[in-house]
């Protein structure tokens, strides 16, 4: 049996099983696909594939279904991810471009991914530990109160308010504040948050003694905003899609639902996208290290601004998944999210 023909038979079994959810027999393969061989040859090929652990019989019938290893070989041998149509790409762009802020971008993204793939969509908020400073603005709130506004490259905005003994509305106060603003931005813009915090420590000594208390207060407040530890946030959509494919889970979808509630687990799964050189990472069945998710596949990638990747997004569903379409959808949506954040 040639490897090329064996892969063609496996590909046909995967495609038919994904579409019908029914075990695939040699007769149906010959009816639906132009394999160019006899029924006996197809049966021999299927026997060899079963011996290699790439397909299996779910019960005593002539039909076979792909195993995790079969799906893996199918995904690895995809010559290319199916491109999305111009209309699909346009619809994605228009839907995401309508977002008004970062929260809206995230909410729209998971709803869109769940709709495109009919799976559970997961998106991580941009990680502050991997973000950089875009701009720092100072907004006086009266003579002796100042709001600090930290804007990072992913669109997140942090605000802090400090009280000061300086009169910020006087000509001298306005001049000093302008100097501090200029130096803070000169030091911090473009730097990773934790690096910016370290670089600002020496800033007070660059000012006249009379202004140093104000500079120290500003640097201290910015330091809190820059290095404060936060729980990473996730947003999910499309959990109800699991009910549509409930029969794909051997016993119950309960373990999958429980795993979806463990955000630490999902964050680690999204993080696997960084472990590969591929644009899209695919973990199938028992490749997932978490018992509750070993009947699922996770297709994920990262998004960012320019060359900086700041977080992950993807979808989770049963191993009986349309992998080419799902991979294309995840990749396309991540591309458009990255473009929006870079604006």
Protein Blocks (a to p, Z undefined) as FASTA:
>chain_A
ZZklmmmmmmmmmmmmmmnopacdfklmmmmpcghpafklmmmmmmmmmmnopaccfbdc
fbdcddfklmmmmmmmpmbdcdddfklmmmmmmmmmmpcbfklmmmmmmmmmmmmnopac
ddddddfklgccfbdcdddebjkbccdddddfkopacddddddfbdfkbmklmmmmmmmm
mmmmmmmgopafklmmmmmmmmmmmpcfklmmmmmmmmmmmmmmmmoccddddddehklm
mmmmmmmpmkbmklmmmmmmmmmlmmmmmmmmmmpcbfbdcdehjlpmbfklmmbccddd
dddehjbcfbdcdddddfbdcfklmmmmmmmmmmmmmmmmmZZ
